[in-house]
Amino acid sequence: MHSLSSLLLITLLFTIVIAVPTPARQQRKGRSFKVNRVKRANYVPSGRVAMQKAYAKYGWTVPQDLTVSNAASGNSSGGGSGNGESGEVSASPEQNDAEFLSPVTIGGQTLMMDFDTGSSDLWVFNTELSSADTSTHTSFNPSKSSTFKQLQGASFAISYGDGSGASGNVGTDTVNIGGATVTTQAVELATTVSQTFVQDANSDGLVGLAFSKLNTVQPNQQKTFFDNVQASLEQPVFTADLKHGTAGSYDFGTIDSSKFTGEITYVPIDNSQGFWQFDSTRFAVGSQAINAAGGAAIADTGTSLMLVDEAVATAYWAAVPSSQLSQEQGGYIFPCSSTLPDFHVGFGATYTATISGSLLNFAQVDGATCFGGLQSNSGQDLQIYGDVMFKSQFVVFDGGHNQLGFAPHA
């Protein structure tokens, strides 16, 4: 009888439990946002400047012993808020797609900023700088933002290998990128900035989209915009669709299948150093494989060129008649009349990207000579895959699964 009573009690409790309605699972809203890219005015591309900026960014020493030589000879003697958000922000190409600027709204004020997957600070030109430093920039004015709050005692300092950099104070504000919003995003207000940035009259600051461990705010490191907004996105991703010479975009929270062909191939990343870093060890020029080790590579929208293993660069330009390694220009140059071969590069174990030869003509040096978009990393441990690579590939930055996805542009 006791057993029967116990059984009836258990049955009654079970009935009550299943009768209580469970909370409905909140459905994420698949919203999509787009902001048109804007072409930077009066931009003149320079291969030498692009090389210097890339080396400086990673603290590399620019080789001093480069002289003009024929590469074909093989002798290189020197010469968030909301649920299920997705946001899309577009950027306009400049000449040679050297950089992409995109509108970012901070505290209701819109600035044109560089999106940089190779760094992790969001810093801006602002009214704390002198008028001389801001005369050619749109400056953020924290006093005109009702949502700006100073982070007491916080500071940031970014420095590069060439001595350039920016430093200053830190606050939080509402940041909207293409409709995806973070209400308490760390915004770094430069109080000192090097002339390198001052002279870049088109850019009003930088949005770092690498991992937060690279953020320079002290004493408490701050999260990037993507790390803050990621949990509220429809998918924990952003994508870069940066085509050559046409409008491209960054999508947050969604993968637009109309922007690529075939299937996306994903490769694992190593983010231990804060970068979107992956293995890249297979290379070919046209149909000819290159015997070079390669190694780790970084997907970096903040760098213009592709900087590859030294042996890879040497092998590629050896296939281009009359190409030279120029000390004056700081990299490989070639006759503009040349038809450059395609460059094939492996990402991870299975995916091979094809970089059309036409995309490897980065800039004109003079009437007859051009600067290559593929250059040497001068024996550094990392290869840097910048805008030249992005021109050929639709790229998915998948923070939820620590991977990168690649597919040819549609």
Salt bridges, closest charged atoms under 4 A:
GLU85 OE2 - ARG31 NH2 3.16
GLU88 OE2 - LYS259 NZ 2.63
GLU94 OE2 - ARG40 NE 2.74
ASP97 OD2 - HIS244 ND1 2.91
ASP97 OD2 - LYS391 NZ 3.96
GLU99 OE1 - ARG40 NH1 2.23
GLU99 OE2 - LYS53 NZ 2.43
ASP116 OD1 - LYS57 NZ 2.65
ASP200 OD1 - ARG40 NH2 1.93
ASP204 OD1 - HIS137 ND1 3.80
ASP241 OD1 - HIS409 ND1 2.84
ASP251 OD2 - LYS259 NZ 2.89
ASP300 OD2 - LYS57 NZ 2.87
ASP398 OD2 - HIS401 ND1 3.02
